[in-house]
């Protein structure tokens, strides 16, 4: 593996995640169509861009993911790609086009800023984009959504209902993905009219869970124990292969996982 470059990575070229006031730019290198980064949230080890079918909890936003990720091969630290490479701000997002959104690395404690996501209604426990003008907040994963999208679970494009419609009509919106009713924004099909998809369920279409055939656990604490054991087993196998057959073949193994 070649030595890491110390050149700052341009914000206009997909900057790594940073908190505006304090976070330094990342150290990044492209190697065999994979990236390594030295991320400010995990400065002790580099993170490798890798694809694995297993479920994980992102150490940035504290939400689930599967498939593509940045992973530390020396410990259990993992980040979503969109968390590791997110910009410091979003000038115009289709879910909140009236104001810019600023990236924060920690949840807000107290004050006027809300601690739940305005898209999926789930709690914000880590990284988030926030509007300092009107207190709008959303997870980095929810920022991957837009007001109109095509999802693999339905033949037609779905449009996100306004927050007012989602709130007042919550009792009438039966999600065809999770087969239940819950809070948060809702997508609707303009062709079928009766087809609805929760934004929180739509997130699984962009965080890797759906494509890898994984359903998010209802009990995150139990998942943490299981995935910890699984991660150690995977890392042990990978480490043994890298040590016994050499770095070059080990990298080829990662390529086959993608």
C-alpha positions as semicolon CSV with decimal commas, in nm:
position;residue;x (nm);y (nm);z (nm)
1;X;0,000;0,000;0,000
2;X;0,150;0,331;-0,098
3;X;0,205;0,611;0,148
4;X;-0,079;0,851;0,225
5;X;-0,063;1,192;0,062
6;X;-0,082;1,500;0,286
7;X;-0,252;1,715;0,025
8;X;-0,580;1,870;0,141
9;X;-0,887;1,730;-0,031
10;X;-1,092;1,995;-0,211
11;X;-1,439;2,070;-0,077
12;X;-1,567;2,107;-0,434
13;X;-1,443;1,755;-0,507
14;X;-1,658;1,575;-0,249
15;X;-1,501;1,687;0,079
16;X;-1,475;1,455;0,376
17;X;-1,701;1,537;0,664
18;X;-1,596;1,825;0,883
19;X;-1,733;2,055;1,147
20;X;-1,686;2,406;1,012
21;X;-1,518;2,565;1,310
22;X;-1,272;2,300;1,418
23;X;-1,244;2,000;1,186
24;X;-0,935;1,970;0,963
25;X;-0,947;1,855;0,599
26;X;-0,895;1,482;0,544
27;X;-0,590;1,302;0,419
28;X;-0,694;1,094;0,120
29;X;-0,537;0,862;-0,133
30;X;-0,681;0,670;-0,425
31;X;-0,544;0,317;-0,451
32;X;-0,672;0,058;-0,698
33;X;-1,013;0,229;-0,731
34;X;-1,055;0,234;-0,352
35;X;-1,000;0,526;-0,117
36;X;-0,822;0,543;0,212
37;X;-0,893;0,839;0,436
38;X;-0,763;0,962;0,766
39;X;-1,087;1,099;0,909
40;X;-1,097;1,355;1,190
41;X;-1,340;1,137;1,388
42;X;-1,093;0,844;1,390
43;X;-0,741;0,992;1,360
44;X;-0,559;0,691;1,508
45;X;-0,614;0,467;1,201
46;X;-0,688;0,508;0,831
47;X;-1,026;0,399;0,695
48;X;-1,057;0,187;0,381
49;X;-1,343;0,224;0,134
50;X;-1,491;-0,123;0,112
51;X;-1,814;-0,306;0,032
52;X;-1,943;-0,580;0,263
53;X;-2,294;-0,730;0,272
54;X;-2,314;-0,719;0,653
55;X;-2,514;-0,478;0,867
56;X;-2,324;-0,212;1,062
57;X;-2,384;0,095;1,275
58;X;-2,223;0,412;1,144
59;X;-2,011;0,571;1,415
60;X;-2,088;0,914;1,273
61;X;-2,468;0,937;1,251
62;X;-2,530;0,629;1,473
63;X;-2,767;0,479;1,216
64;X;-2,763;0,145;1,036
65;X;-2,605;0,075;0,701
66;X;-2,488;-0,212;0,480
67;X;-2,276;-0,251;0,169
68;X;-2,055;0,050;0,092
69;X;-1,867;0,201;0,384
70;X;-1,537;0,332;0,514
71;X;-1,397;0,079;0,759
72;X;-1,102;0,060;0,997
73;X;-0,935;-0,279;0,957
74;X;-0,776;-0,251;1,301
75;X;-1,094;-0,194;1,503
76;X;-1,472;-0,185;1,464
77;X;-1,498;0,178;1,350
78;X;-1,717;0,222;1,037
79;X;-1,877;0,516;0,859
80;X;-2,136;0,543;0,584
81;X;-1,978;0,671;0,264
82;X;-2,215;0,968;0,268
83;X;-2,118;1,045;0,629
84;X;-1,745;1,016;0,568
85;X;-1,754;1,224;0,249
86;X;-2,037;1,467;0,322
87;X;-1,986;1,841;0,256
88;X;-1,964;2,094;0,541
89;X;-2,283;2,258;0,416
90;X;-2,569;2,212;0,170
91;X;-2,649;2,534;-0,011
92;X;-2,976;2,412;-0,158
93;X;-3,147;2,082;-0,084
94;X;-3,478;1,980;-0,237
95;X;-3,618;1,894;0,107
96;X;-3,524;2,237;0,244
97;X;-3,445;2,472;-0,041
98;X;-3,521;2,799;0,140
99;X;-3,208;2,796;0,361
100;X;-2,859;2,650;0,370
101;X;-2,794;2,354;0,597
102;X;-2,481;2,331;0,812
103;X;-2,320;2,004;0,909
104;X;-2,281;1,926;1,279
105;X;-2,083;1,637;1,424
106;X;-2,267;1,618;1,755
107;X;-2,635;1,630;1,850
108;X;-2,757;1,956;1,998
109;X;-2,825;1,946;2,371
110;X;-3,084;2,197;2,491
111;X;-3,155;2,529;2,323
112;X;-3,405;2,580;2,042
113;X;-3,266;2,328;1,795
114;X;-3,467;2,006;1,780
115;X;-3,307;1,667;1,838
116;X;-3,525;1,473;1,593
117;X;-3,505;1,452;1,214
118;X;-3,766;1,653;1,024
119;X;-3,773;1,392;0,747
120;X;-3,791;1,053;0,920
121;X;-3,879;1,174;1,275
122;X;-3,616;0,951;1,432
123;X;-3,385;1,090;1,699
124;X;-3,061;1,255;1,592
125;X;-2,780;1,094;1,789
126;X;-2,477;1,197;1,586
127;X;-2,396;1,369;1,256
128;X;-2,671;1,587;1,112
129;X;-2,744;1,876;0,878
130;X;-2,915;2,166;1,054
131;X;-3,065;2,498;0,955
132;X;-2,975;2,778;1,196
133;X;-3,256;2,996;1,057
134;X;-3,560;2,776;1,113
135;X;-3,421;2,478;1,309
136;X;-3,483;2,223;1,030
137;X;-3,269;1,913;1,089
138;X;-3,206;1,589;0,905
139;X;-2,977;1,287;0,915
140;X;-2,704;1,256;0,649
141;X;-2,890;0,949;0,521
142;X;-3,212;1,150;0,485
143;X;-3,011;1,407;0,291
144;X;-2,967;1,138;0,025
145;X;-3,342;1,155;-0,039
146;X;-3,515;1,411;-0,260
147;X;-3,873;1,531;-0,299
148;X;-3,930;1,302;-0,600
149;X;-3,757;0,966;-0,640
150;X;-3,784;0,628;-0,805
151;X;-3,754;0,340;-0,558
152;X;-3,703;-0,029;-0,642
153;X;-4,018;-0,125;-0,450
154;X;-4,258;0,055;-0,685
155;X;-4,299;0,102;-1,059
156;X;-4,373;0,476;-1,050
157;X;-4,194;0,781;-0,915
158;X;-4,294;0,878;-0,563
159;X;-4,326;1,236;-0,436
160;X;-4,271;1,340;-0,077
161;X;-4,580;1,490;0,081
162;X;-4,546;1,817;0,268
163;X;-4,474;1,796;0,638
164;X;-4,822;1,933;0,707
165;X;-4,994;1,662;0,500
166;X;-4,775;1,391;0,652
167;X;-4,861;1,506;1,004
168;X;-5,235;1,561;0,961
169;X;-5,287;1,248;0,752
170;X;-5,064;1,015;0,950
171;X;-5,352;0,790;1,056
172;X;-5,448;0,732;0,692
173;X;-5,101;0,654;0,555
174;X;-5,041;0,282;0,553
175;X;-4,687;0,211;0,429
176;X;-4,664;-0,065;0,170
177;X;-4,308;-0,145;0,276
178;X;-4,333;-0,187;0,655
179;X;-4,709;-0,261;0,651
180;X;-4,786;-0,020;0,933
181;X;-4,847;0,344;1,026
182;X;-4,584;0,562;1,189
183;X;-4,468;0,923;1,222
184;X;-4,244;1,108;0,978
185;X;-4,270;1,229;0,620
186;X;-4,441;1,010;0,361
187;X;-4,390;0,946;-0,010
188;X;-4,697;0,900;-0,230
189;X;-4,745;0,767;-0,581
190;X;-4,931;1,018;-0,801
191;X;-5,036;0,743;-1,040
192;X;-5,167;0,486;-0,792
193;X;-5,258;0,749;-0,529
194;X;-5,309;0,482;-0,263
195;X;-4,943;0,373;-0,255
196;X;-4,745;0,527;0,034
197;X;-4,389;0,478;0,156
198;X;-4,255;0,618;0,482
199;X;-3,943;0,831;0,449
200;X;-3,790;0,622;0,728
201;X;-3,849;0,311;0,511
202;X;-3,719;0,488;0,201
203;X;-3,391;0,543;0,386
204;X;-3,325;0,170;0,364
205;X;-3,319;0,207;-0,015
206;X;-3,019;0,443;0,007
207;X;-2,826;0,312;0,309
208;X;-2,762;-0,033;0,160
209;X;-3,005;-0,238;0,371
210;X;-3,262;-0,308;0,099
211;X;-3,016;-0,408;-0,173
212;X;-2,842;-0,646;0,071
213;X;-3,170;-0,802;0,184
214;X;-3,140;-0,676;0,542
215;X;-3,416;-0,557;0,773
216;X;-3,310;-0,304;1,036
217;X;-3,317;-0,460;1,385
218;X;-3,584;-0,334;1,623
219;X;-3,341;-0,363;1,916
220;X;-3,014;-0,180;1,835
221;X;-2,845;-0,285;2,162
222;X;-2,871;-0,655;2,076
223;X;-2,749;-0,583;1,726
224;X;-2,442;-0,407;1,864
225;X;-2,334;-0,718;2,055
226;X;-2,386;-0,948;1,757
227;X;-2,212;-0,725;1,504
228;X;-1,920;-0,674;1,738
229;X;-1,851;-1,048;1,742
230;X;-1,904;-1,075;1,365
231;X;-1,668;-0,784;1,298
232;X;-1,392;-0,941;1,503
233;X;-1,432;-1,268;1,312
234;X;-1,421;-1,092;0,973
235;X;-1,124;-0,878;1,071
236;X;-0,944;-1,185;1,205
237;X;-0,991;-1,367;0,877
238;X;-0,888;-1,066;0,672
239;X;-0,587;-1,000;0,892
240;X;-0,477;-1,363;0,865
241;X;-0,505;-1,357;0,488
242;X;-0,311;-1,034;0,458
243;X;-0,037;-1,171;0,681
244;X;-0,009;-1,514;0,518
245;X;-0,057;-1,447;0,148
246;X;0,062;-1,093;0,115
247;X;-0,083;-0,751;0,070
248;X;-0,136;-0,778;-0,306
249;X;-0,356;-1,088;-0,286
250;X;-0,538;-0,941;0,015
251;X;-0,633;-0,637;-0,191
252;X;-0,759;-0,865;-0,466
253;X;-0,981;-1,031;-0,205
254;X;-1,138;-0,696;-0,119
255;X;-1,202;-0,636;-0,488
256;X;-1,399;-0,961;-0,509
257;X;-1,618;-0,849;-0,215
258;X;-1,727;-0,536;-0,398
